[in-house]
Amino acid sequence: MKRLILASASPRRRELLARLGLEFEVRPVAVDETPQRGEDAEALALRLARAKALAGVQERSAERILGADTVVAREASILGKPVNAAEAREMLETLSGAEHQVVTGLALAEGDVIAEACAVSRVWFRMLTSEEIARYAAGGEPLDAAGGYAIQGGAARFISRVVGSYTNVVGLPLSEVVRLLRDREHGT
């Protein structure tokens, strides 16, 4: 198998990929993550994953590059990474007592061949108090997470239900990664 490169700086993606027992190298790439006008969560996640994988391929074409991007959406609104605690509080208020979707786009690029997949999980928050929101937002954890929360961290106590892949909500749907790698190994 060709060398696998994870085109992401996310420590969560690195930890999740390591669980598969694969040898890989982390080589982050920078792409503009601004949503395009009218772009929904799935289209955005796939576009960004593809851009990351292709940016990695341009650097070294003899490797397999895995790009991934996770987007949180509540109704038609895309919730990115908050820039400060105030924005994190706003996002958490939006998610409180409601359902939202976590969408991760994946792209596996090898030379001029690219395979893509998308995972969607539905997540429900219980009703949160303003004190809980303020305390969590002030802790800093929300600043590095789409939607302003990390399910594997302190926000676990906010989640009442998840339908779909838990690892997707963390940031890398492992079953989809395995499927992409297996398909590539078998030439499909």
Secondary structure, 3 states (H helix, E strand, C coil): CCCEEECCCCHHHHHHHHCCCCCEEECCCCCCCCCCCCCCHHHHHHHHHHHHHHHHHHHCCCCEEEEEEEEEEECCEEECCCCCHHHHHHHHHHHCCCEEEEEEEEEEEECCEEEEEEEEEEEEECCCCHHHHHHHHHCCHHHHCHHHCCCCCHHHHHEEEEECCHHHHHCCCHHHHHHHHHHHHCCC
